[in-house]
Amino acid sequence: MATVDQAVRISAQTRSERLIRFITRTPIHFGLIAIAVIWLVPTVGLAITSFRKPNNIAATGWWHALTQWDWTLHNYGSVIHATGMGHAWVNSLIITLPATILPLTLGALAAFGFAWVPFPFRDTLFLAIIALMIVPIQTSLVPLLKLFRDWHLNSPHFGIGAFSFVGIWLAHTAFGLPLAVFLLRNFFITLPKDLIEAARMDGASNLAIFRRIVVPLSVPALASFAIFQFLWVWNDLLMALVFLAGQPDKAPMTVRIPYLLSTYGQEYNLLSAAAFLLMIVPLIVFFSLQRYFVQGLLAGSVKT
Amino acid sequence: MGGSSRFGRFQGMLFASPALIVLGLFVIYPAYYTIRLAFYQGDFNFHFFHYLGLKNFKDLLTNDPDFLDTSKFHGFNIVKELVYKSDGGALINNVHWVIFYLSFSLIIGLGLAVLAVRVRYERAVKTAIFVPMAISATAVGIIWLFVYSPNPDTGLLNAIIHGFDNGFHPIAWVGRPSLVNYCLIFAYIWASVGFVMVVLSAAIKGIPAEIMEAARVDGAGEWNIFRRIMFPMLSLPISVVTVWLFVNVIKVFDIIYVMTSGGPGTSSRVIAFTMYEETFQNFSNTRGPGYGAAVAVIMLVLVAPVMVLNVRRFRSERVVT
């Protein structure tokens, strides 16, 4: 389909028309570039700050670093080793990976049922899942905490560290599932019906159809949800605050950084390096998988 | 034909049941529990201790200046008071969030979407504006604390104003009750506009070029094309984005926790922050966890219309057969 983009371009023909267009468009260029700069500068400032020497950070603004050469990696060494941020980075990963894989797996299985295997009350249940996407996490925090406490999931009761994470994995799984089911079901249902019927005729079981046909054909949708959920969990603060409370050695970066802020509030070198370490994972995901990332976000617009 | 036999019907349930069990156990049952707890005082083990009826809600709305300070309102011009009062408690702060966060995010996002398609460096501009979407609210908070720093040598905002006006006294942007909410709101707008822009931009590109061409041939100006063609055709995506922003703003917590912890004093609290504070931090009071549960129920009530809207919209699209 022709786009607005092309339509605008076609309309400029003669030289004078182009000149007029250029002049009338100067404000557009100016406005766009100004906003893009405003949107970039705070992040760039933080990144530059994290590579400056501590006494320079305290004395002058980060923009002075553009004219005087004072780069150092020292802040990262300090923040990773001295403040335990390296450990927190690993915790973030330990929390995020299962909390992404679990809802992806359970969500894909359920979505396949909702899309291709009829069962009683299927449509009603699906509408209920759409409604659940909006439920605020706050309505679950207290009962979940009690439940995990009763099950000894969020205390180091078992003597095995990993058990502390089970609670937060389950909580993230539960709150990621409605979106997973919604998103994947809507994708699965667009797969060609003939293909699935033919496989059934050949005697393939539902599980085989799911594994051999549906999953391989749905990689883009699965990737979109996985990326969305990964970033959601990686960036989450509230659930980690609640479900890992009182266990500083289990805290992810999002919890560790506000703690750093309250104890080293003026030490911008540590804060900026820590924040940059937190950002770098989403940024890598964003720039390497931009297409899936945007798709996932667009699809996730029903969740918040 | 596994799909139609009785065994097949059972199988479908089998595929869905792990997800349904997790949802029932960790979303639906807890929501029921919280709603019930809101009518009790509760104790440290979150038991249904000491039934209070509606007292928690009544206290929240009439007897808790940190949540809703009714004494600040005189009732003559409620709209004006809502917009200008900056010390009306968490609920009023959240009203400010709704008004300013929604309107500015939509205006900036729509403006960017409309303008960016007209330049060759569209992709670069969009990337720059979208990047903050990927960053966690914790990092966004640190980034903006640097910008708002009261030190005129290191704080970007104070340094810029100082550059224009030498007699300017640096402002502690997030340290003033009258400014703190707007500073937080702007930081959050900064983080959200990319989403608005991308959704609306995708919608704009879906408008058939022939319609715009026809209008141009008929001599319509760019403004009229925007107002009479683009804007009406964008009404659905705009409503989707508005709903997203609204739910987002009812749940806003992280950025406030990181940047101000609800301060100075209690001046930047919002509903979600009150819920956290009353449930997990405020151990000295006699209200008990039921009070925090009541705040959570208020949040649920505020987003409930969105649930109904989403279900209705989905049904009307007849995707469910």
Interface residues (C-beta under 8 A of the other chain):
Chain A: M1 A2 T3 V4 D5 Q6 A7 V8 S11 R25 I28 H29 G31 L32 I33 I35 A36 W39 L40 V41 P42 T43 G45 L46 T49 I57 A58 A59 T60 G61 W62 W63 L106 G107 L109 A110 F112 G113 F114 W116 V117 P118 F119 P120 R122 D123 L125 F126 L127 I129 I130 A131 L132 M133 I134 V135 P136 I137 Q138 T139 S140 L141 V142 P143 L144 L145 K146 L147 R149 L170 A171 T173 A174 F175 L177 P178 A180 V181 N186 I189 R200 S205 N206 F210 L231 W234 N235 D236 L237 L238 L241 V242 A245 M253 T254 I257 P258 L261 Y268 L271 S272 A274 A275 F276 L278 M279 P282 L283 V285 F286 Q290 F293 V294 L297 L298 S301 V302 T304
Chain B: M1 G2 G3 S4 G8 R9 F10 Q11 G12 M13 L14 F15 A16 P18 A19 L20 V22 L23 L25 F26 V27 I28 Y29 P30 A31 Y33 T34 I35 L37 N45 F46 I108 G111 L112 L115 A116 V117 R118 V119 E122 A124 V125 T127 A128 I129 F130 V131 P132 M133 A134 I135 S136 A137 T138 A139 G141 I142 I143 W144 L145 F146 V147 D153 T154 G155 L156 A159 W190 V193 G194 F195 V198 V199 A202 I204 K205 G206 I207 P208 A209 E210 M212 E213 R216 V240 V241 W244 V247 N248 I250 K251 F253 D254 Y257 V258 A272 M275 Y276 T279 F280 P289 G292 A293 V295 A296 V297 M299 L300 V303 V306 M307 V308 N310 V311 F314 R315 V319 V320 T321
